[in-house]
């Protein structure tokens, strides 16, 4: 760990933290490729270090959005049961997966979610503030429209299945389950983009905590790399809060699709070698 590498990891963590706080992804979708491709770390090591930053992103974003009513705690804790089960299962099985298989999984997941985001650019899912949101819905002040809005949760079984898969993706790939949960909650379950991102940010930290002890016990977590990445994530999260409050939901979805599409192409190429 030379000083230039420490600063490079911190910078990558800052970019990941910014993306994580903007989109509720956890930032691992950027950090894992950087550690694996740019620094040459083994994929399992990159994923384990990324999981440490997912916990940091979750803590920072949850603290930053707690007073804005964006986090749907009832929905998040219900879905977290499925996410934790998925994270524990794949966290154990990842030891038996090859790097080539993990590369292909990473590419397929990111490509599928990028396409899903592009097909749902205009969907906002907001209702009038006087509408009953139901037992799992919520209300919040929408900066984009300048008014209080409400939303209802639809297709709960879809959200539970997505959370189970998201937990598995987090445990195996280290990218934070938000990469699946945010698009699916927004596209198919009636949750607005900002509420989905904030709720996902709370959940991904809990999911990561279920997998990190397993990866640490196997020696995949390198403390100096993880410490540098976490410091960068905490700094980047502050920038993400600033941009997120000023950006339209449509542009956040486009940004998510671009990031996921670029990462997918990179790992398709690596998986074919």
Buried (B, 14 or more C-beta within 10 A) or exposed (E): EEEEEBEBBBBBBBBBBBBBBBBBBBBBBBBBBBBBBEBEBEBBBBBBBBBBBBBBBBBBBBEBBEEBBBBBEEBBEBBBEBBBBBBBBBBEEBEEBEEEBBBBBBBBBBBBBBBBBBEBEEBBBBBEBEBEBEEBBBBBEBBBEEEBBBBBBBBBEBBBBBBBBBBBBBBBBBBBBBBBBBBBBBBBBBBBBBBBBBBBBBBBBBBBBBBBEBBBEBEBBBEEBBBBBBBBBBBBBBBBBEBBEEBEBBEBBBBBBEBBBBBBBBBBEBBEE
